[in-house]
Amino acid sequence: MNGALIRWSLSCPSPEGWDYGDECYGIEPLALPWPGDPWAIGPAEAAEVTDMWEELLRYRPLDARTADAEPETLYWFRWITGHQMSFILWRLMSDVLEGHRDGHIDRDMAAEQLTLLVRAYAAMLEYTSRLPVDVYASVIRPSLRRLHPAFSGTWAPDYAPVRMLLTGRHAEFRTGTTRLWHSIVQLQKTHIQVARKLVPGGASLLAEARNSWSMRQHPRQWGSVFDCAFLTVRTPLPRADMISQMVRRAKAILIDVDTNDLDKPDPYDAAIPAGRTGKDMSEQDGTISELVLETTTWALSRTRPVMGGAL
C-alpha cells in the first residue's frame, strides 16, 4: 500500500453523507502494525477526530442518501468491514491486557473496559452475519476457500493475544469479574449461533480440509493469507491512526444499521433467538448501534500520543 492510499484510509470522515470506499457500501483497506510491535510515534490527532465524532452524532439517525445498492455489494461490505472492526476491537483488548500487566490499569478497571470491548465484538459477529445463508454459501465461503482450502479464523494475527480471554481461559479474569464473564459467555453463544446459521449442519473449511490435505502445510504464511482475505496490511502505525480508521468504519456501519434497521431481529434466520437484538435484548448487552457508539466514544477518550508502546 502506498503512502497516499494509507493517508486516505486514515483520514477523518465528514459528519454528513456516505464517504467510505468508492461507492455506497464500498470497502477500504485496514492498516495495523503486527501484534507485539510498539505503536509508532506520531502526532496527536484525537482532537480532530473527536470533534468530527461529536458532530456526527448530531446527525443520527444517519442516511446514506444513495440508491439501492447491489445486494452482494452490501453483504460483502458487512462481511469485510465488520471483521475489520473486530480486528480493531481485538487490538484495543490487547492494549487493556498489556496495560494491566504493566500495572497501568487496575484489575477492576481492566475488567470493565474488557467487558465493553467483548460486548462490542459479539455485536460485530452478529453484524457480519446479517446476510442470507445462500449468499454466504455461494459468495463468501468460496472466496475464502480460493485463498486457502483450510481457511480459518484462528489464523487472524490479532486474535492470538486475546485468545485466552475470549475463550474464558485467562487466569487473571476467571473469578471476581461477573460482568466480564457474562459477556464472554454471551460472546460464545453468539459465535455458536452465527456458525449454526451460516453453516447449518456443516463443517468449517478447516475441519473439511483436515482429512483431505495432501499438500505441504506452511503455517508461517497463514496470518498473511488471513489478512489478504480482509484487505488488511501491516505497517508501523501510531495508535491515533488506528482510532481514525475505527471512526471511519463506525460511521459507515452506523449508516448501514440505521438505513437497514439492523437493530431489529435478524430477518435472515428466524431460528436464531433475538439474542442481542430486538425487544428481548437485555439492557446490559445493547444493540449493534449502541455498542458501536459506546465503544468508539470510549476509544476516542483514550487516544493520546503513544511513545513507543501500548496504552
C-alpha positions in Angstrom: 0.0 0.0 0.0 1.5 3.4 -1.0 1.6 6.4 1.4 -1.2 8.3 -0.3 -3.6 5.4 0.0 -2.7 4.9 3.6 -3.4 8.6 4.4 -6.8 8.4 2.7 -7.7 5.3 4.7 -6.7 7.0 7.9 -8.3 10.3 7.1 -11.2 11.7 9.2 -14.6 11.1 7.7 -17.0 14.0 7.2 -20.0 14.2 9.6 -22.5 14.0 6.8 -23.2 11.6 3.9 -21.5 8.4 2.8 -17.8 8.9 2.3 -16.4 5.4 2.8 -14.9 3.5 -0.1 -15.5 4.5 -3.7 -19.2 3.6 -3.8 -22.1 3.1 -1.4 -21.1 0.1 0.7 -17.7 0.0 -0.8 -14.8 -1.3 1.3 -11.4 0.2 2.4 -8.0 -1.3 3.4 -7.2 -1.5 7.1 -3.7 -0.7 8.2 -2.4 -2.2 11.5 1.0 -2.9 13.0 2.0 -6.5 13.6 0.9 -7.8 17.0 3.6 -7.2 19.5 5.1 -4.3 17.7 5.0 -1.0 19.6 2.8 1.8 18.3 4.7 4.2 16.2 5.4 7.7 17.4 3.0 10.1 15.8 1.2 13.4 16.2 -1.9 13.6 18.4 -5.0 13.5 16.2 -7.6 12.9 18.9 -9.0 16.4 18.9 -9.8 16.5 15.2 -11.4 13.0 15.2 -13.3 13.6 18.5 -14.8 16.9 17.1 -15.9 15.1 14.0 -17.4 12.2 16.0 -19.4 14.6 18.2 -20.7 16.4 15.2 -21.5 13.1 13.5 -23.7 12.0 16.5 -25.9 15.0 16.0 -26.9 13.7 12.6 -28.2 10.3 13.8 -30.2 8.5 12.6 -27.9 8.7 9.6 -29.0 8.4 6.0 -26.7 7.1 3.3 -28.8 9.0 0.7 -27.9 6.6 -2.0 -29.9 4.4 -4.4 -30.4 0.8 -3.7 -27.0 -1.0 -3.5 -26.5 -4.3 -5.2 -27.2 -7.0 -2.5 -23.8 -8.7 -2.9 -22.1 -5.3 -2.5 -24.0 -4.6 0.7 -23.3 -8.1 2.2 -19.6 -8.0 1.2 -19.3 -4.6 2.9 -20.8 -6.0 6.1 -18.5 -9.1 6.0 -15.3 -7.2 5.4 -15.9 -4.1 7.4 -17.4 -5.9 10.4 -14.4 -8.2 10.5 -12.0 -5.2 10.2 -13.8 -3.5 13.2 -13.4 -6.8 15.1 -9.6 -6.7 14.5 -9.5 -3.1 15.9 -11.5 -4.3 19.0 -9.0 -7.1 19.5 -6.2 -4.6 19.4 -7.9 -2.5 22.0 -8.4 -5.6 24.2 -4.8 -6.4 23.8 -3.9 -2.8 24.9 -6.0 -3.2 28.0 -4.4 -6.5 28.9 -1.0 -5.1 28.4 -1.8 -2.0 30.5 -3.0 -4.3 33.3 0.2 -6.5 33.1 2.3 -3.3 33.2 0.5 -2.0 36.3 -1.1 1.0 34.5 -4.7 -0.3 34.7 -6.0 -2.0 37.9 -7.9 -5.2 37.6 -11.4 -3.8 38.1 -10.9 -1.1 35.5 -9.4 -3.6 33.1 -12.4 -5.9 33.6 -14.8 -3.0 33.0 -13.1 -1.9 29.8 -12.8 -5.5 28.5 -16.5 -6.1 29.2 -17.4 -3.3 26.8 -15.0 -4.5 24.1 -16.2 -8.1 24.3 -19.8 -7.0 24.0 -18.9 -4.9 21.0 -17.1 -7.8 19.4 -20.2 -10.0 19.9 -22.2 -7.3 18.2 -19.7 -7.3 15.2 -20.1 -11.1 15.0 -23.8 -10.6 14.6 -23.4 -7.7 12.2 -21.2 -9.6 9.8 -23.7 -12.5 9.8 -26.6 -10.3 8.7 -26.8 -11.8 5.2 -28.8 -14.6 3.6 -27.3 -18.1 4.1 -27.2 -18.7 0.3 -25.0 -15.5 -0.1 -22.6 -16.9 2.4 -22.6 -20.3 0.7 -22.3 -19.0 -2.8 -20.1 -15.9 -2.5 -18.3 -15.6 0.8 -17.3 -19.2 1.7 -15.9 -19.9 -1.9 -13.9 -16.7 -1.8 -12.2 -17.8 1.4 -11.6 -21.3 0.1 -9.9 -19.9 -3.0 -7.3 -18.2 -0.7 -6.7 -21.5 1.2 -8.7 -24.7 1.3 -8.5 -24.8 5.1 -9.0 -21.1 5.7 -9.7 -20.5 9.5 -10.5 -17.5 11.7 -7.9 -18.9 14.1 -5.2 -17.6 11.7 -6.1 -14.0 12.5 -2.8 -12.3 13.7 -4.6 -10.0 16.1 -6.6 -12.9 17.7 -3.7 -14.7 19.3 -3.0 -12.1 22.0 -6.7 -12.2 23.2 -7.5 -15.9 22.6 -7.2 -16.9 26.3 -9.5 -14.0 27.2 -12.2 -14.7 24.6 -12.3 -18.4 25.3 -12.7 -17.8 29.1 -9.3 -19.2 30.0 -7.5 -16.0 31.1 -6.5 -16.9 34.7 -6.5 -13.2 35.9 -10.1 -12.7 35.0 -11.8 -16.0 35.6 -13.1 -15.1 39.1 -14.5 -12.0 40.6 -15.4 -10.4 37.3 -19.1 -11.3 36.9 -20.0 -8.8 34.1 -16.9 -9.7 32.1 -17.5 -13.4 32.5 -21.2 -12.9 31.4 -20.1 -11.0 28.3 -17.7 -13.8 27.4 -20.4 -16.5 27.8 -22.7 -14.4 25.7 -20.0 -14.0 23.1 -19.5 -17.7 22.9 -23.2 -18.2 22.5 -23.3 -15.6 19.7 -20.4 -17.3 17.9 -22.2 -20.7 18.0 -25.5 -19.2 16.8 -23.7 -17.5 13.9 -21.9 -20.7 12.9 -25.2 -22.6 13.0 -26.9 -20.1 10.8 -24.2 -19.7 8.2 -23.1 -23.3 8.0 -26.2 -25.3 9.1 -25.2 -28.9 9.8 -21.9 -28.4 8.1 -18.2 -28.1 9.0 -15.7 -25.3 8.8 -13.3 -25.1 5.9 -10.5 -26.1 8.3 -12.5 -29.2 9.5 -13.3 -30.2 6.0 -9.7 -29.9 4.9 -8.1 -31.9 7.8 -8.8 -35.3 6.3 -8.1 -34.4 2.7 -4.9 -32.3 2.8 -2.3 -33.8 0.6 -0.3 -30.6 0.2 2.6 -29.3 2.4 1.5 -27.0 5.1 3.1 -23.6 5.6 1.8 -22.2 9.0 4.0 -19.1 8.7 2.0 -17.8 5.8 -1.4 -18.3 7.3 -1.6 -14.9 9.1 -0.8 -13.1 5.9 -3.4 -15.2 4.0 -6.0 -14.2 6.6 -5.0 -10.5 6.2 -5.4 -10.7 2.4 -8.9 -12.0 2.9 -9.9 -8.9 4.8 -7.9 -6.3 3.0 -5.6 -5.7 6.0 -2.0 -4.6 5.6 0.7 -4.4 8.2 2.7 -1.2 8.7 4.1 0.8 11.6 1.3 3.0 12.8 0.5 5.5 15.6 -2.4 4.4 17.8 -4.4 7.5 16.9 -4.3 6.4 13.3 -6.0 3.1 14.2 -8.7 5.0 16.1 -9.2 7.2 13.0 -9.8 4.0 11.0 -12.2 2.8 13.7 -14.2 6.0 13.4 -14.4 5.7 9.6 -15.8 2.2 10.0 -18.1 3.1 12.9 -19.7 5.8 10.8 -20.2 3.5 7.8 -21.6 0.7 10.0 -24.0 3.1 11.7 -25.3 4.3 8.4 -25.9 0.6 7.4 -27.6 -0.2 10.7 -29.8 2.9 10.6 -30.7 2.6 6.9 -31.5 -1.2 7.0 -32.9 -1.5 10.6 -30.2 -3.9 11.8 -31.0 -3.3 15.4 -34.1 -5.4 14.9 -34.1 -9.2 15.0 -32.2 -10.9 12.2 -34.6 -11.3 9.2 -32.4 -13.9 7.5 -32.7 -16.6 10.2 -35.8 -16.8 12.3 -34.5 -19.9 14.0 -31.8 -17.9 15.8 -33.0 -16.3 19.1 -33.1 -12.5 19.1 -30.1 -12.5 21.4 -28.6 -9.1 21.4 -31.3 -7.5 19.2 -35.0 -6.7 19.4 -37.3 -6.2 22.4 -35.9 -9.3 24.2 -32.4 -7.8 24.3 -31.0 -7.2 27.8 -30.2 -3.6 28.8 -26.7 -4.7 29.6 -25.9 -6.1 26.1 -27.1 -3.2 23.9 -28.0 -3.0 20.2 -25.4 -3.1 17.5 -25.6 0.7 17.0 -25.4 1.4 20.8 -22.3 -0.8 21.2 -20.6 0.8 18.1 -21.3 4.3 19.5 -20.2 3.5 23.1 -17.1 1.6 22.1 -15.9 4.2 19.6 -16.6 7.1 22.0 -14.6 5.2 24.7 -11.7 4.5 22.3 -11.5 8.2 21.4 -11.5 9.2 25.0 -8.3 7.2 25.5 -6.5 8.4 22.4 -3.3 10.4 23.1 0.3 10.3 21.8 1.9 6.9 22.5 5.6 6.9 22.9 6.7 3.5 21.6 4.2 1.3 23.4 0.5 0.5 24.0 -1.7 2.3 26.5 
